Amino acid sequence: MSTINILFCGTGGQGILTAAEIVALAAMYDGYHVKKSEVHGMAQRGGSVESHVRIGKEVFSPIIEAGQVDYLLSFDKGEHERMAELLKKDGTDLYDDFVKGQEKISNPKFLNTYMLGVLSKHLKISDESWQKALKETIKPQFLDKNLEIFASAK
């Protein structure tokens, strides 16, 4: 497997860092080598946030080079416009799925989990590993709802 580059972007408070942590854990549970990096804009709710996740047999750098993003998960229109140029020519832009998720999911706090469900359809990571990563990361009182939303996006 060649390295898969996933870029999460949005604004503070949208669960960008949590989503990146979950996909990184799920990939590690499946035996992949993972590097993750976070870039914060303003340190407050609403500031720019991005997280790079790189998955493969052997990954050396946590930062994705421009034009090498395989999967772009944008949680904000402005951030999507800013980061779209980093997508590979044959990369997958999941922003339309985010827009659909906004229509389907009544509580925006669960949109990151919905997007992980969408992303999971594209990655060769076992459902067991996704479930384990979600259970390890999500607070127990919110776990059942997150598992339900994750499954609804698959």
C-alpha positions in Angstrom: 0.0 0.0 0.0 1.4 3.4 -0.9 1.0 6.3 1.6 -2.5 7.7 1.9 -2.7 11.4 2.7 -5.8 12.7 4.4 -6.3 16.4 5.2 -9.0 17.6 7.7 -9.7 21.3 7.7 -12.3 23.6 9.3 -12.5 25.9 12.2 -12.0 25.5 15.9 -14.8 23.7 17.7 -15.8 21.5 14.8 -14.1 18.3 16.0 -11.3 18.4 13.4 -8.6 17.2 15.8 -10.8 14.5 17.2 -11.7 13.1 13.8 -8.0 13.0 12.8 -7.2 11.2 16.0 -9.9 8.6 15.4 -8.7 7.8 11.8 -5.1 7.7 13.0 -6.0 5.2 15.8 -8.1 3.1 13.5 -5.3 2.8 11.0 -2.8 2.0 13.7 -5.1 -0.8 15.1 -5.1 -2.2 11.6 -1.3 -2.3 11.6 -0.5 0.7 9.5 2.3 3.2 10.3 0.7 6.6 10.9 1.9 10.2 11.2 -0.4 13.0 12.3 0.2 16.8 12.5 -2.0 19.6 13.6 -2.0 23.2 12.6 -4.0 25.7 14.6 -4.8 29.2 13.5 -6.3 31.4 16.2 -6.4 29.5 19.4 -10.2 29.9 19.8 -13.5 28.6 18.6 -13.8 29.7 15.0 -10.1 29.9 14.1 -8.6 27.9 11.3 -7.6 24.3 12.1 -6.1 21.6 9.9 -4.8 18.2 10.7 -2.7 16.1 8.3 -2.9 12.3 8.6 -0.6 10.0 6.6 -1.1 6.3 6.6 1.1 3.6 5.0 3.6 0.8 5.5 6.2 3.4 6.3 5.6 7.1 6.7 8.4 9.5 7.4 6.9 13.0 7.5 3.6 14.1 9.2 3.0 17.0 6.7 1.4 16.4 3.4 3.1 18.2 0.5 1.0 20.5 -1.7 -0.8 18.6 -4.4 -0.5 15.3 -2.6 -3.8 15.1 -0.6 -5.7 11.9 -1.4 -8.8 12.8 0.7 -9.9 16.3 1.7 -12.4 16.5 4.5 -13.5 20.1 4.9 -15.9 21.2 7.6 -16.2 24.8 6.5 -16.7 26.4 3.1 -14.0 29.0 3.4 -11.5 26.5 4.6 -12.5 24.2 1.8 -11.8 26.9 -0.7 -8.5 27.7 0.9 -7.3 24.1 1.1 -8.7 22.5 -2.1 -5.6 23.4 -4.1 -3.7 20.8 -2.0 -5.8 18.0 -3.4 -4.1 15.6 -5.9 -5.5 15.7 -9.4 -7.1 12.3 -8.8 -7.8 13.0 -5.1 -11.2 12.7 -3.5 -12.9 15.9 -2.2 -15.5 15.0 0.4 -17.0 18.5 0.8 -20.3 17.5 -1.0 -20.7 14.7 1.6 -20.2 17.3 4.4 -23.0 19.4 2.9 -25.2 16.3 2.7 -24.3 15.5 6.3 -25.4 19.0 7.4 -28.8 18.3 5.9 -29.0 14.8 7.5 -27.5 15.4 11.0 -29.5 17.7 13.3 -26.7 18.3 15.8 -23.5 19.7 14.2 -21.4 18.2 17.0 -21.8 14.8 15.2 -20.8 15.9 11.7 -17.2 14.9 12.3 -18.3 11.3 13.1 -20.6 11.3 10.0 -17.6 12.4 7.9 -15.5 9.6 9.4 -18.2 7.1 8.3 -18.0 8.6 4.8 -14.2 8.4 4.8 -14.3 4.8 6.1 -15.9 3.7 2.8 -12.7 4.8 1.0 -10.1 3.3 3.3 -9.0 -0.3 3.8 -9.4 -0.2 7.6 -11.5 -2.8 9.3 -14.8 -2.0 10.9 -13.4 -3.5 14.2 -10.6 -1.0 14.2 -12.9 1.9 13.5 -15.2 0.8 16.4 -12.2 0.4 18.7 -10.9 3.9 17.9 -14.4 5.5 18.3 -14.8 3.7 21.7 -11.4 4.9 22.9 -11.9 8.5 21.8 -15.5 9.4 22.3 -16.9 10.0 25.8 -19.1 7.2 27.0 -22.3 9.3 27.3 -22.0 10.2 23.5 -20.7 6.9 22.2 -23.9 5.2 21.2 -25.1 8.2 19.2 -21.7 8.5 17.5 -21.6 4.9 16.6 -25.1 5.2 15.1 -24.1 8.3 13.0 -20.9 6.6 11.9 -22.9 3.6 10.7 -25.5 5.8 8.9 -22.8 7.3 6.7 -21.3 4.0 5.5 
